[in-house]
Amino acid sequence: MGRLFAGTPWDRPPTCDRCGKLESECACPPPVVEPVRLAPETQTARLKLEKRPKGKVVTAVGGLDPEGNDLEALAAKLKARCGTGGTVKDGAIELQGDHLAAAEAALKAIGYKVRRG
């Protein structure tokens, strides 16, 4: 799409808003857009135990918005607090083993409301 005054005396090449140089000469890094994060106090985490094939038990933490939370960082905190492994799968955090009490205490300490079931 052409510029409005292209080819006229008012034609000005586009410039960078940050450094003022021509866009073709600009070396500014692209702007970083921080994702919007929801406050923990406004969310309710749902904890439940799930039994997997071969008798494995997993503590599942669901009900949290994947777009409004950094689930990877939250999973790392919960894994460290519970002393276990785990993963983020399908927008839920899964911790290996029965860690309902420890996960509930950790989430409440961060500020989340917690529900079991």
Contacts in CASP RR format, 6 or more apart in sequence:
PFRMAT RR
TARGET T0000
AUTHOR 0000-0000-0000
METHOD contacts of the structure
MODEL  1
MGRLFAGTPWDRPPTCDRCGKLESECACPPPVVEPVRLAPETQTARLKLE
KRPKGKVVTAVGGLDPEGNDLEALAAKLKARCGTGGTVKDGAIELQGDHL
AAAEAALKAIGYKVRRG
3 11 0 8 1.000
3 14 0 8 1.000
5 11 0 8 1.000
5 12 0 8 1.000
13 22 0 8 1.000
13 23 0 8 1.000
13 24 0 8 1.000
14 22 0 8 1.000
14 23 0 8 1.000
15 21 0 8 1.000
15 22 0 8 1.000
15 23 0 8 1.000
15 26 0 8 1.000
16 22 0 8 1.000
16 23 0 8 1.000
16 26 0 8 1.000
16 28 0 8 1.000
18 26 0 8 1.000
18 28 0 8 1.000
19 26 0 8 1.000
19 27 0 8 1.000
19 28 0 8 1.000
20 26 0 8 1.000
21 27 0 8 1.000
35 67 0 8 1.000
35 68 0 8 1.000
36 67 0 8 1.000
36 68 0 8 1.000
37 68 0 8 1.000
37 69 0 8 1.000
37 70 0 8 1.000
38 65 0 8 1.000
38 68 0 8 1.000
38 69 0 8 1.000
40 110 0 8 1.000
40 111 0 8 1.000
40 112 0 8 1.000
41 111 0 8 1.000
41 112 0 8 1.000
41 113 0 8 1.000
43 63 0 8 1.000
43 64 0 8 1.000
43 65 0 8 1.000
43 69 0 8 1.000
43 112 0 8 1.000
43 113 0 8 1.000
44 63 0 8 1.000
44 112 0 8 1.000
44 113 0 8 1.000
44 114 0 8 1.000
44 115 0 8 1.000
45 61 0 8 1.000
45 62 0 8 1.000
45 63 0 8 1.000
45 64 0 8 1.000
45 107 0 8 1.000
45 112 0 8 1.000
45 113 0 8 1.000
45 114 0 8 1.000
45 115 0 8 1.000
46 61 0 8 1.000
46 62 0 8 1.000
46 63 0 8 1.000
46 114 0 8 1.000
46 115 0 8 1.000
46 116 0 8 1.000
46 117 0 8 1.000
47 59 0 8 1.000
47 60 0 8 1.000
47 61 0 8 1.000
47 62 0 8 1.000
47 100 0 8 1.000
47 103 0 8 1.000
47 104 0 8 1.000
47 107 0 8 1.000
47 114 0 8 1.000
47 115 0 8 1.000
47 116 0 8 1.000
47 117 0 8 1.000
48 59 0 8 1.000
48 60 0 8 1.000
48 116 0 8 1.000
48 117 0 8 1.000
49 57 0 8 1.000
49 58 0 8 1.000
49 59 0 8 1.000
49 60 0 8 1.000
49 98 0 8 1.000
49 100 0 8 1.000
50 57 0 8 1.000
50 58 0 8 1.000
50 59 0 8 1.000
50 60 0 8 1.000
50 94 0 8 1.000
51 57 0 8 1.000
51 58 0 8 1.000
52 58 0 8 1.000
56 96 0 8 1.000
56 97 0 8 1.000
57 97 0 8 1.000
57 98 0 8 1.000
58 94 0 8 1.000
58 95 0 8 1.000
58 96 0 8 1.000
58 97 0 8 1.000
59 82 0 8 1.000
59 94 0 8 1.000
59 95 0 8 1.000
59 96 0 8 1.000
59 97 0 8 1.000
59 98 0 8 1.000
59 99 0 8 1.000
59 100 0 8 1.000
59 103 0 8 1.000
60 92 0 8 1.000
60 93 0 8 1.000
60 94 0 8 1.000
60 95 0 8 1.000
61 78 0 8 1.000
61 92 0 8 1.000
61 93 0 8 1.000
61 94 0 8 1.000
61 95 0 8 1.000
61 103 0 8 1.000
61 107 0 8 1.000
62 91 0 8 1.000
62 92 0 8 1.000
62 93 0 8 1.000
63 92 0 8 1.000
64 71 0 8 1.000
64 74 0 8 1.000
64 91 0 8 1.000
64 92 0 8 1.000
64 93 0 8 1.000
64 112 0 8 1.000
66 91 0 8 1.000
71 88 0 8 1.000
71 91 0 8 1.000
71 93 0 8 1.000
72 88 0 8 1.000
74 93 0 8 1.000
74 110 0 8 1.000
75 86 0 8 1.000
75 87 0 8 1.000
75 88 0 8 1.000
75 93 0 8 1.000
77 106 0 8 1.000
77 110 0 8 1.000
78 93 0 8 1.000
78 95 0 8 1.000
78 99 0 8 1.000
78 103 0 8 1.000
78 106 0 8 1.000
78 107 0 8 1.000
79 85 0 8 1.000
79 86 0 8 1.000
79 95 0 8 1.000
81 102 0 8 1.000
81 103 0 8 1.000
81 105 0 8 1.000
81 106 0 8 1.000
82 95 0 8 1.000
82 99 0 8 1.000
82 102 0 8 1.000
82 103 0 8 1.000
82 106 0 8 1.000
84 95 0 8 1.000
84 96 0 8 1.000
84 97 0 8 1.000
84 99 0 8 1.000
85 95 0 8 1.000
85 96 0 8 1.000
86 93 0 8 1.000
86 94 0 8 1.000
86 95 0 8 1.000
86 96 0 8 1.000
87 93 0 8 1.000
87 94 0 8 1.000
88 94 0 8 1.000
95 103 0 8 1.000
100 116 0 8 1.000
104 114 0 8 1.000
104 116 0 8 1.000
107 114 0 8 1.000
108 114 0 8 1.000
END
